[in-house]
């Protein structure tokens, strides 16, 4: 077994930077997702998601120092997230995960979590 945290095992901050910057490059071009993001500049949203995932996987707790408890379901309530939005989010994330080159078994572990989390944030079934 590997005593390092997932965060360290996949390469630490540079890996999360690459992953989330690739994800937001997809979001910027995604007609379903882009209108959901209220800010013109996606940079701050990119930083929040990156810091959250770094913290979740055993890295520094900068996310909670800045934002408090994640409360992801509550924080997504302002946005209509149906199956279409969820699937678009997962498609963009899939591209990012594939291109970041995270090795197994971490890749599957990461993907399983992201899929579960995305399904749990659906808040509209219209
Ligand atoms: C914030 C959309 C799934 C984590 C946001 C925001 C939008 C959004 C529009 C606001 C942007 C901002 O200003 O930060 C979506 C959609 C999803 C989804 C459409 C599809 C299911 C997820 C998942 C995670 C996640 C699966 C975690 C694994 C976050 C975080 C924030 C955020 C950490 C920032 C919260 C804060 O501190 O304010 N999301 N999201 N989201 N999302 Fe998502």
Backbone and ligand atoms as CSV (ligand in chain L), in Angstrom:
chain,resi,resn,atom,element,x,y,z
A,1,UNK,N,N,0.844,-1.204,0.000
A,1,UNK,CA,C,0.000,0.000,0.000
A,1,UNK,C,C,0.878,1.253,0.000
A,2,UNK,N,N,0.297,2.332,-0.437
A,2,UNK,CA,C,1.022,3.586,-0.605
A,2,UNK,C,C,0.657,4.533,0.543
A,3,UNK,N,N,1.644,4.848,1.413
A,3,UNK,CA,C,1.331,5.679,2.577
A,3,UNK,C,C,1.132,7.161,2.243
A,4,UNK,N,N,1.483,7.560,1.014
A,4,UNK,CA,C,1.289,8.975,0.663
A,4,UNK,C,C,-0.196,9.267,0.485
A,5,UNK,N,N,-0.551,10.541,0.650
A,5,UNK,CA,C,-1.935,10.918,0.349
A,5,UNK,C,C,-2.130,10.826,-1.166
A,6,UNK,N,N,-3.371,10.698,-1.574
A,6,UNK,CA,C,-3.734,10.746,-2.983
A,6,UNK,C,C,-3.138,12.013,-3.607
A,7,UNK,N,N,-3.283,13.118,-2.907
A,7,UNK,CA,C,-2.784,14.421,-3.381
A,7,UNK,C,C,-1.303,14.351,-3.768
A,8,UNK,N,N,-0.488,13.776,-2.892
A,8,UNK,CA,C,0.946,13.669,-3.173
A,8,UNK,C,C,1.214,12.637,-4.258
A,9,UNK,N,N,0.491,11.530,-4.196
A,9,UNK,CA,C,0.753,10.437,-5.134
A,9,UNK,C,C,0.513,10.854,-6.586
A,10,UNK,N,N,-0.436,11.754,-6.831
A,10,UNK,CA,C,-0.705,12.161,-8.217
A,10,UNK,C,C,0.132,13.364,-8.659
A,11,UNK,N,N,0.979,13.870,-7.756
A,11,UNK,CA,C,1.879,14.951,-8.165
A,11,UNK,C,C,1.590,16.306,-7.540
A,12,UNK,N,N,0.683,16.338,-6.557
A,12,UNK,CA,C,0.444,17.584,-5.813
A,12,UNK,C,C,-0.183,18.692,-6.649
A,13,UNK,N,N,0.049,19.922,-6.212
A,13,UNK,CA,C,-0.624,21.077,-6.811
A,13,UNK,C,C,-0.497,21.179,-8.335
A,14,UNK,N,N,0.686,20.939,-8.929
A,14,UNK,CA,C,0.771,21.090,-10.392
A,14,UNK,C,C,-0.242,20.205,-11.146
A,15,UNK,N,N,-0.499,19.014,-10.622
A,15,UNK,CA,C,-1.462,18.119,-11.277
A,15,UNK,C,C,-2.872,18.690,-11.196
A,16,UNK,N,N,-3.246,19.225,-10.034
A,16,UNK,CA,C,-4.586,19.804,-9.878
A,16,UNK,C,C,-4.732,21.077,-10.715
A,17,UNK,N,N,-3.647,21.827,-10.817
A,17,UNK,CA,C,-3.661,23.025,-11.663
A,17,UNK,C,C,-3.950,22.660,-13.115
A,18,UNK,N,N,-3.249,21.646,-13.588
A,18,UNK,CA,C,-3.403,21.201,-14.967
A,18,UNK,C,C,-4.833,20.688,-15.206
A,19,UNK,N,N,-5.301,19.860,-14.270
A,19,UNK,CA,C,-6.631,19.261,-14.388
A,19,UNK,C,C,-7.719,20.327,-14.460
A,20,UNK,N,N,-7.701,21.254,-13.518
A,20,UNK,CA,C,-8.813,22.208,-13.415
A,20,UNK,C,C,-8.702,23.320,-14.456
A,21,UNK,N,N,-7.483,23.647,-14.866
A,21,UNK,CA,C,-7.387,24.649,-15.928
A,21,UNK,C,C,-7.882,24.049,-17.253
A,22,UNK,N,N,-7.607,22.766,-17.472
A,22,UNK,CA,C,-8.131,22.090,-18.676
A,22,UNK,C,C,-9.654,22.013,-18.625
A,23,UNK,N,N,-10.185,21.701,-17.431
A,23,UNK,CA,C,-11.640,21.628,-17.258
A,23,UNK,C,C,-12.295,22.970,-17.622
A,24,UNK,N,N,-11.747,24.076,-17.096
A,24,UNK,CA,C,-12.375,25.376,-17.371
A,24,UNK,C,C,-12.180,25.838,-18.813
A,25,UNK,N,N,-11.125,25.343,-19.483
A,25,UNK,CA,C,-10.993,25.635,-20.921
A,25,UNK,C,C,-12.167,24.993,-21.668
A,26,UNK,N,N,-12.589,23.806,-21.230
A,26,UNK,CA,C,-13.770,23.157,-21.810
A,26,UNK,C,C,-15.041,23.934,-21.479
A,27,UNK,N,N,-15.188,24.313,-20.202
A,27,UNK,CA,C,-16.384,25.062,-19.767
A,27,UNK,C,C,-16.552,26.328,-20.610
A,28,UNK,N,N,-15.452,27.022,-20.858
A,28,UNK,CA,C,-15.503,28.291,-21.604
A,28,UNK,C,C,-16.106,28.105,-22.996
A,29,UNK,N,N,-15.998,26.895,-23.546
A,29,UNK,CA,C,-16.472,26.607,-24.913
A,29,UNK,C,C,-17.773,25.811,-24.920
A,30,UNK,N,N,-18.355,25.574,-23.736
A,30,UNK,CA,C,-19.465,24.632,-23.607
A,30,UNK,C,C,-20.779,25.414,-23.545
A,31,UNK,N,N,-21.644,25.315,-24.541
A,31,UNK,CA,C,-22.853,26.135,-24.559
A,31,UNK,C,C,-23.844,25.847,-23.424
A,32,UNK,N,N,-23.860,24.640,-22.877
A,32,UNK,CA,C,-24.755,24.334,-21.754
A,32,UNK,C,C,-24.192,24.907,-20.451
A,33,UNK,N,N,-22.879,24.800,-20.268
A,33,UNK,CA,C,-22.271,25.168,-18.979
A,33,UNK,C,C,-21.925,26.646,-18.850
A,34,UNK,N,N,-21.374,27.223,-19.908
A,34,UNK,CA,C,-20.826,28.582,-19.777
A,34,UNK,C,C,-21.835,29.595,-19.226
A,35,UNK,N,N,-23.125,29.546,-19.680
A,35,UNK,CA,C,-24.093,30.530,-19.168
A,35,UNK,C,C,-24.385,30.406,-17.672
A,36,UNK,N,N,-24.070,29.256,-17.063
A,36,UNK,CA,C,-24.338,29.086,-15.635
A,36,UNK,C,C,-23.377,29.902,-14.773
A,37,UNK,N,N,-22.194,30.161,-15.299
A,37,UNK,CA,C,-21.168,30.835,-14.488
A,37,UNK,C,C,-21.394,32.321,-14.524
A,38,UNK,N,N,-21.714,32.908,-13.353
A,38,UNK,CA,C,-22.139,34.298,-13.316
A,38,UNK,C,C,-21.028,35.292,-13.648
A,39,UNK,N,N,-19.779,34.920,-13.358
A,39,UNK,CA,C,-18.710,35.894,-13.562
A,39,UNK,C,C,-18.162,35.813,-14.985
A,40,UNK,N,N,-17.790,36.980,-15.527
A,40,UNK,CA,C,-17.176,37.049,-16.847
A,40,UNK,C,C,-15.857,36.275,-16.849
A,41,UNK,N,N,-15.088,36.489,-15.777
A,41,UNK,CA,C,-13.770,35.868,-15.628
A,41,UNK,C,C,-13.941,34.524,-14.915
A,42,UNK,N,N,-13.581,33.428,-15.580
A,42,UNK,CA,C,-13.714,32.108,-14.964
A,42,UNK,C,C,-12.569,31.809,-13.988
A,43,UNK,N,N,-11.578,32.687,-13.918
A,43,UNK,CA,C,-10.408,32.456,-13.059
A,43,UNK,C,C,-10.745,32.187,-11.599
A,44,UNK,N,N,-11.587,33.017,-10.968
A,44,UNK,CA,C,-11.922,32.773,-9.557
A,44,UNK,C,C,-12.662,31.448,-9.341
A,45,UNK,N,N,-13.552,31.087,-10.248
A,45,UNK,CA,C,-14.263,29.805,-10.131
A,45,UNK,C,C,-13.265,28.652,-10.284
A,46,UNK,N,N,-12.337,28.826,-11.198
A,46,UNK,CA,C,-11.298,27.800,-11.400
A,46,UNK,C,C,-10.498,27.594,-10.108
A,47,UNK,N,N,-10.155,28.689,-9.466
A,47,UNK,CA,C,-9.371,28.589,-8.234
A,47,UNK,C,C,-10.174,27.900,-7.124
A,48,UNK,N,N,-11.468,28.217,-6.998
A,48,UNK,CA,C,-12.280,27.591,-5.944
A,48,UNK,C,C,-12.374,26.079,-6.139
A,49,UNK,N,N,-12.626,25.644,-7.365
A,49,UNK,CA,C,-12.739,24.196,-7.608
A,49,UNK,C,C,-11.388,23.508,-7.391
A,50,UNK,N,N,-10.314,24.153,-7.853
A,50,UNK,CA,C,-8.976,23.557,-7.661
A,50,UNK,C,C,-8.659,23.412,-6.174
A,51,UNK,N,N,-8.886,24.476,-5.408
A,51,UNK,CA,C,-8.564,24.414,-3.973
A,51,UNK,C,C,-9.439,23.405,-3.246
A,52,UNK,N,N,-10.713,23.317,-3.642
A,52,UNK,CA,C,-11.602,22.332,-3.026
A,52,UNK,C,C,-11.071,20.917,-3.264
A,53,UNK,N,N,-10.736,20.603,-4.510
A,53,UNK,CA,C,-10.300,19.228,-4.825
A,53,UNK,C,C,-8.954,18.909,-4.181
A,54,UNK,N,N,-8.058,19.893,-4.118
A,54,UNK,CA,C,-6.771,19.675,-3.436
A,54,UNK,C,C,-7.010,19.313,-1.975
A,55,UNK,N,N,-7.913,20.042,-1.341
A,55,UNK,CA,C,-8.229,19.778,0.074
A,55,UNK,C,C,-8.893,18.410,0.235
A,56,UNK,N,N,-9.853,18.112,-0.641
A,56,UNK,CA,C,-10.584,16.851,-0.549
A,56,UNK,C,C,-9.629,15.661,-0.598
A,57,UNK,N,N,-8.596,15.754,-1.451
A,57,UNK,CA,C,-7.689,14.612,-1.661
A,57,UNK,C,C,-6.462,14.623,-0.755
A,58,UNK,N,N,-6.489,15.456,0.277
A,58,UNK,CA,C,-5.414,15.375,1.281
A,58,UNK,C,C,-4.338,16.444,1.170
A,59,UNK,N,N,-4.574,17.462,0.351
A,59,UNK,CA,C,-3.632,18.573,0.234
A,59,UNK,C,C,-3.960,19.669,1.246
A,60,UNK,N,N,-3.373,20.851,1.060
A,60,UNK,CA,C,-3.592,21.961,1.990
A,60,UNK,C,C,-5.070,22.361,2.118
A,61,UNK,N,N,-5.430,22.904,3.274
A,61,UNK,CA,C,-6.817,23.267,3.567
A,61,UNK,C,C,-7.153,24.712,3.222
A,62,UNK,N,N,-6.506,25.219,2.213
A,62,UNK,CA,C,-6.716,26.613,1.802
A,62,UNK,C,C,-8.179,26.880,1.428
A,63,UNK,N,N,-8.835,25.887,0.817
A,63,UNK,CA,C,-10.239,26.106,0.435
A,63,UNK,C,C,-11.055,26.523,1.655
A,64,UNK,N,N,-11.014,25.723,2.715
A,64,UNK,CA,C,-11.852,26.027,3.884
A,64,UNK,C,C,-11.390,27.267,4.642
A,65,UNK,N,N,-10.085,27.571,4.596
A,65,UNK,CA,C,-9.627,28.824,5.210
A,65,UNK,C,C,-10.284,30.011,4.523
A,66,UNK,N,N,-10.476,29.906,3.222
A,66,UNK,CA,C,-11.059,31.035,2.478
A,66,UNK,C,C,-12.579,30.994,2.417
A,67,UNK,N,N,-13.157,29.800,2.287
A,67,UNK,CA,C,-14.578,29.682,1.970
A,67,UNK,C,C,-15.412,29.068,3.078
A,68,UNK,N,N,-14.757,28.505,4.102
A,68,UNK,CA,C,-15.508,27.822,5.159
A,68,UNK,C,C,-15.870,26.402,4.730
A,69,UNK,N,N,-16.864,25.839,5.423
A,69,UNK,CA,C,-17.305,24.479,5.114
A,69,UNK,C,C,-17.768,24.410,3.660
A,70,UNK,N,N,-17.390,23.361,2.921
A,70,UNK,CA,C,-17.746,23.332,1.483
A,70,UNK,C,C,-19.257,23.402,1.184
A,71,UNK,N,N,-20.105,22.651,1.931
A,71,UNK,CA,C,-21.562,22.693,1.689
A,71,UNK,C,C,-21.887,22.761,0.201
A,72,UNK,N,N,-21.397,21.766,-0.535
A,72,UNK,CA,C,-21.494,21.846,-2.002
A,72,UNK,C,C,-22.924,21.856,-2.500
A,73,UNK,N,N,-23.790,21.070,-1.853
A,73,UNK,CA,C,-25.174,21.031,-2.347
A,73,UNK,C,C,-25.826,22.404,-2.208
A,74,UNK,N,N,-25.636,23.011,-1.050
A,74,UNK,CA,C,-26.188,24.343,-0.810
A,74,UNK,C,C,-25.610,25.367,-1.791
A,75,UNK,N,N,-24.308,25.299,-2.042
A,75,UNK,CA,C,-23.679,26.291,-2.916
A,75,UNK,C,C,-24.097,26.138,-4.378
A,76,UNK,N,N,-24.634,24.995,-4.729
A,76,UNK,CA,C,-25.088,24.803,-6.115
A,76,UNK,C,C,-26.570,25.106,-6.305
A,77,UNK,N,N,-27.280,25.368,-5.215
A,77,UNK,CA,C,-28.724,25.644,-5.314
A,77,UNK,C,C,-29.046,26.797,-6.283
A,78,UNK,N,N,-28.233,27.872,-6.317
A,78,UNK,CA,C,-28.571,28.970,-7.244
A,78,UNK,C,C,-28.529,28.584,-8.725
A,79,UNK,N,N,-27.933,27.438,-9.047
A,79,UNK,CA,C,-27.784,27.060,-10.452
A,79,UNK,C,C,-28.692,25.887,-10.763
A,80,UNK,N,N,-29.375,25.967,-11.907
A,80,UNK,CA,C,-30.235,24.860,-12.307
A,80,UNK,C,C,-29.354,23.754,-12.876
A,81,UNK,N,N,-29.241,22.671,-12.121
A,81,UNK,CA,C,-28.419,21.542,-12.562
A,81,UNK,C,C,-29.315,20.336,-12.782
A,82,UNK,N,N,-29.633,20.096,-14.048
A,82,UNK,CA,C,-30.394,18.909,-14.429
A,82,UNK,C,C,-29.439,17.875,-15.010
A,83,UNK,N,N,-29.997,16.762,-15.477
A,83,UNK,CA,C,-29.159,15.729,-16.091
A,83,UNK,C,C,-28.308,16.264,-17.252
A,84,UNK,N,N,-28.846,17.236,-18.004
A,84,UNK,CA,C,-28.094,17.786,-19.148
A,84,UNK,C,C,-26.843,18.516,-18.680
A,85,UNK,N,N,-27.009,19.358,-17.640
A,85,UNK,CA,C,-25.877,20.117,-17.092
A,85,UNK,C,C,-24.865,19.166,-16.450
A,86,UNK,N,N,-25.389,18.186,-15.698
A,86,UNK,CA,C,-24.503,17.192,-15.064
A,86,UNK,C,C,-23.659,16.464,-16.114
A,87,UNK,N,N,-24.319,16.024,-17.184
A,87,UNK,CA,C,-23.585,15.269,-18.201
A,87,UNK,C,C,-22.570,16.145,-18.935
A,88,UNK,N,N,-22.912,17.420,-19.150
A,88,UNK,CA,C,-21.967,18.341,-19.798
A,88,UNK,C,C,-20.753,18.572,-18.884
A,89,UNK,N,N,-21.025,18.718,-17.589
A,89,UNK,CA,C,-19.937,18.900,-16.609
A,89,UNK,C,C,-19.013,17.679,-16.619
A,90,UNK,N,N,-19.611,16.499,-16.607
A,90,UNK,CA,C,-18.812,15.264,-16.587
A,90,UNK,C,C,-18.038,15.075,-17.899
A,91,UNK,N,N,-18.631,15.484,-19.017
A,91,UNK,CA,C,-17.913,15.392,-20.303
A,91,UNK,C,C,-16.668,16.274,-20.295
A,92,UNK,N,N,-16.839,17.508,-19.800
A,92,UNK,CA,C,-15.700,18.439,-19.726
A,92,UNK,C,C,-14.632,17.892,-18.779
A,93,UNK,N,N,-15.079,17.325,-17.669
A,93,UNK,CA,C,-14.129,16.790,-16.689
A,93,UNK,C,C,-13.421,15.562,-17.243
A,94,UNK,N,N,-14.143,14.793,-18.053
A,94,UNK,CA,C,-13.545,13.592,-18.644
A,94,UNK,C,C,-12.370,13.957,-19.545
A,95,UNK,N,N,-12.557,15.005,-20.350
A,95,UNK,CA,C,-11.478,15.491,-21.219
A,95,UNK,C,C,-10.280,15.893,-20.358
A,96,UNK,N,N,-10.560,16.630,-19.282
A,96,UNK,CA,C,-9.486,17.120,-18.402
A,96,UNK,C,C,-8.744,15.957,-17.736
A,97,UNK,N,N,-9.487,14.973,-17.234
A,97,UNK,CA,C,-8.863,13.820,-16.572
A,97,UNK,C,C,-8.017,13.044,-17.591
A,98,UNK,N,N,-8.575,12.812,-18.777
A,98,UNK,CA,C,-7.844,12.057,-19.803
A,98,UNK,C,C,-6.545,12.762,-20.184
A,99,UNK,N,N,-6.593,14.089,-20.314
A,99,UNK,CA,C,-5.411,14.811,-20.788
A,99,UNK,C,C,-4.396,15.085,-19.682
A,100,UNK,N,N,-4.825,14.980,-18.429
A,100,UNK,CA,C,-3.889,15.255,-17.333
A,100,UNK,C,C,-2.967,14.055,-17.098
A,101,UNK,N,N,-3.379,12.871,-17.528
A,101,UNK,CA,C,-2.499,11.718,-17.427
A,101,UNK,C,C,-2.277,11.224,-16.009
A,102,UNK,N,N,-3.305,11.252,-15.178
A,102,UNK,CA,C,-3.233,10.644,-13.846
A,102,UNK,C,C,-3.203,9.119,-14.027
A,103,UNK,N,N,-2.286,8.472,-13.347
A,103,UNK,CA,C,-2.110,7.015,-13.515
A,103,UNK,C,C,-3.109,6.228,-12.667
A,104,UNK,N,N,-3.396,5.011,-13.119
A,104,UNK,CA,C,-4.163,4.073,-12.290
A,104,UNK,C,C,-3.338,3.677,-11.066
A,105,UNK,N,N,-3.942,3.389,-9.930
A,105,UNK,CA,C,-5.381,3.298,-9.688
A,105,UNK,C,C,-6.022,4.646,-9.360
A,106,UNK,N,N,-5.223,5.727,-9.363
A,106,UNK,CA,C,-5.735,7.032,-8.933
A,106,UNK,C,C,-6.790,7.568,-9.891
A,107,UNK,N,N,-6.528,7.317,-11.188
A,107,UNK,CA,C,-7.453,7.816,-12.206
A,107,UNK,C,C,-8.875,7.302,-11.968
A,108,UNK,N,N,-9.021,6.000,-11.742
A,108,UNK,CA,C,-10.352,5.421,-11.517
A,108,UNK,C,C,-10.974,5.931,-10.234
A,109,UNK,N,N,-10.135,6.080,-9.227
A,109,UNK,CA,C,-10.615,6.574,-7.935
A,109,UNK,C,C,-11.137,8.008,-8.075
A,110,UNK,N,N,-10.375,8.824,-8.793
A,110,UNK,CA,C,-10.765,10.220,-9.032
A,110,UNK,C,C,-12.071,10.270,-9.817
A,111,UNK,N,N,-12.147,9.474,-10.868
A,111,UNK,CA,C,-13.318,9.512,-11.734
A,111,UNK,C,C,-14.575,9.057,-10.993
A,112,UNK,N,N,-14.426,7.990,-10.211
A,112,UNK,CA,C,-15.558,7.464,-9.447
A,112,UNK,C,C,-16.120,8.548,-8.503
A,113,UNK,N,N,-15.214,9.257,-7.851
A,113,UNK,CA,C,-15.636,10.336,-6.948
A,113,UNK,C,C,-16.351,11.449,-7.719
A,114,UNK,N,N,-15.765,11.882,-8.839
A,114,UNK,CA,C,-16.349,13.002,-9.589
A,114,UNK,C,C,-17.742,12.653,-10.115
A,115,UNK,N,N,-17.892,11.417,-10.577
A,115,UNK,CA,C,-19.203,10.983,-11.065
A,115,UNK,C,C,-20.238,10.972,-9.943
A,116,UNK,N,N,-19.832,10.423,-8.802
A,116,UNK,CA,C,-20.738,10.378,-7.640
A,116,UNK,C,C,-21.106,11.803,-7.225
A,117,UNK,N,N,-20.101,12.682,-7.127
A,117,UNK,CA,C,-20.348,14.057,-6.674
A,117,UNK,C,C,-21.264,14.781,-7.664
A,118,UNK,N,N,-21.022,14.616,-8.959
A,118,UNK,CA,C,-21.849,15.297,-9.965
A,118,UNK,C,C,-23.306,14.814,-9.870
A,119,UNK,N,N,-23.497,13.512,-9.692
A,119,UNK,CA,C,-24.865,13.001,-9.559
A,119,UNK,C,C,-25.540,13.567,-8.309
A,120,UNK,N,N,-24.772,13.742,-7.245
A,120,UNK,CA,C,-25.357,14.218,-5.986
A,120,UNK,C,C,-25.733,15.697,-6.038
A,121,UNK,N,N,-25.243,16.434,-7.050
A,121,UNK,CA,C,-25.523,17.871,-7.112
A,121,UNK,C,C,-26.661,18.228,-8.065
A,122,UNK,N,N,-27.262,17.220,-8.677
A,122,UNK,CA,C,-28.434,17.492,-9.529
A,122,UNK,C,C,-29.559,18.012,-8.639
A,123,UNK,N,N,-30.137,19.146,-9.034
A,123,UNK,CA,C,-31.188,19.762,-8.217
A,123,UNK,C,C,-32.419,20.147,-9.028
A,124,UNK,N,N,-32.498,19.654,-10.268
A,124,UNK,CA,C,-33.647,19.962,-11.115
A,124,UNK,C,C,-33.914,18.787,-12.051
A,125,UNK,N,N,-35.185,18.386,-12.143
A,125,UNK,CA,C,-35.534,17.228,-12.982
A,125,UNK,C,C,-36.592,17.600,-14.016
A,126,UNK,N,N,-36.728,18.913,-14.299
A,126,UNK,CA,C,-37.726,19.369,-15.262
A,126,UNK,C,C,-37.419,18.871,-16.661
L,1,LIG,C1,C,-19.148,26.238,-7.919
L,1,LIG,C2,C,-21.703,24.397,-11.574
L,1,LIG,C3,C,-20.546,19.930,-10.137
L,1,LIG,C4,C,-17.515,21.816,-6.888
L,1,LIG,C5,C,-19.947,26.117,-9.028
L,1,LIG,C6,C,-20.532,27.219,-9.749
L,1,LIG,C7,C,-21.249,26.704,-10.766
L,1,LIG,C8,C,-21.124,25.273,-10.702
L,1,LIG,C9,C,-22.044,27.463,-11.824
L,1,LIG,C10,C,-20.335,28.703,-9.409
L,1,LIG,C11,C,-19.004,29.151,-9.909
L,1,LIG,C12,C,-18.205,29.848,-8.848
L,1,LIG,O1,O,-18.392,31.048,-8.761
L,1,LIG,O2,O,-17.421,29.195,-8.129
L,1,LIG,C13,C,-21.645,23.014,-11.480
L,1,LIG,C14,C,-22.359,22.087,-12.350
L,1,LIG,C15,C,-22.057,20.833,-11.928
L,1,LIG,C16,C,-21.129,20.977,-10.808
L,1,LIG,C17,C,-23.268,22.449,-13.508
L,1,LIG,C18,C,-22.605,19.554,-12.521
L,1,LIG,C19,C,-23.044,18.560,-11.765
L,1,LIG,C20,C,-19.575,20.057,-9.161
L,1,LIG,C21,C,-18.863,18.948,-8.560
L,1,LIG,C22,C,-18.023,19.482,-7.633
L,1,LIG,C23,C,-18.193,20.920,-7.671
L,1,LIG,C24,C,-19.072,17.481,-8.921
L,1,LIG,C25,C,-17.057,18.814,-6.707
L,1,LIG,C26,C,-16.533,17.631,-6.898
L,1,LIG,C27,C,-17.708,23.168,-6.866
L,1,LIG,C28,C,-17.033,24.076,-5.950
L,1,LIG,C29,C,-17.525,25.356,-6.225
L,1,LIG,C30,C,-18.481,25.198,-7.334
L,1,LIG,C31,C,-16.008,23.703,-4.883
L,1,LIG,C32,C,-17.166,26.650,-5.506
L,1,LIG,C33,C,-17.976,26.754,-4.200
L,1,LIG,C34,C,-17.671,28.023,-3.449
L,1,LIG,O3,O,-16.731,28.031,-2.653
L,1,LIG,O4,O,-18.396,28.998,-3.641
L,1,LIG,N1,N,-20.327,24.945,-9.633
L,1,LIG,N2,N,-20.915,22.310,-10.569
L,1,LIG,N3,N,-19.147,21.229,-8.602
L,1,LIG,N4,N,-18.561,23.881,-7.678
L,1,LIG,FE1,FE,-19.750,23.108,-9.085
